[in-house]
Amino acid sequence: MTRETASAKIEPEFSLSNYEVRDEDLPEFRDMKFEKINQLELDHPGASDEAYRVRRDHIASLAKNFRETHVITDVEYTDEEQKVWQIVATRLEELQAKRASEFYLDAKSKLGISTERIPQLSEMNKRLGELSNFRLAPIEGLVETRAFLSWLSYRTMLCTQYIRHPSRPEYTPEPDIVHEAIGHIPNFTNRDFADFSQFIGHGARIATDQQLEELGRLYWFTVEYGLVEENGELKAYGAGLLSSFGELENAFTDNVQRRPFDLEQVINTTYDYSDMQPVLYVIPSYNYLKETTRKYIENFDKMK
Ligand SMILES: [Fe+2]
């Protein structure tokens, strides 16, 4: 998610509970001014691989075109890229069979996400539209927190399309199509989760800087690292867990304190994104998360 540059000005008058956002309601994507978000950091495994950088830039340019055309361009992934996907997706699927939430596993198959090939944002976007009126918009890099979260208020998630470097299939320091498609996208087929995401987005548009920081923590401990109790068992639904071998395994060991979700506690708990997570929060249901967040965000409105 997040980081420097980029500010998309988004008009704030949009009701909290308008779940039927139409295309006509969306701000113009071409008004999104993102600058220098396509940088590859020096610690990226592909940083010194010129061919990888050129390829990543190409895929990023397709995403950038979206802002003018409003059409998601499919990426013709190379055999090498497909191979990276197959390796990661297969290994994650094995781990997820035991650890991922039932809902998530079902959603993955509804979206047609398989271990065979990299799914296109266009096809997942179409299915999401039918299932929960949620949308995907390609983006070429990391967007700063407020702008990124604000788009969720339009039931839209900004997603990268390029894939991690083949030298480290298990690792990426930035979001890539594995993190987006395997981690994030299936959850948006859940109406409660989609509505909750919309609330986070609404909150981000009106939050003070302090509230934005709190929202960032809520996002981190739910969307990225959340656990849910399902039929008496703890399961993972957070994208950071579901798209990482190490985190998914670690989440269920004694290294981690698994606490019942408590909003006050969550928004006041700091985290370190560069290390394994020592504390995780368990929600009793997606609906609980949605309704708790609604009350929290409604308070933002009152404080304006
Ligand atoms: Fe993420």
Boltz pocket constraint, residues with backbone or C-beta under 6 A from the ligand:
constraints:
  - pocket:
      binder: B
      contacts: [[A, 1], [A, 175], [A, 179], [A, 183], [A, 184], [A, 224], [A, 239], [A, 240]]
      max_distance: 6.0
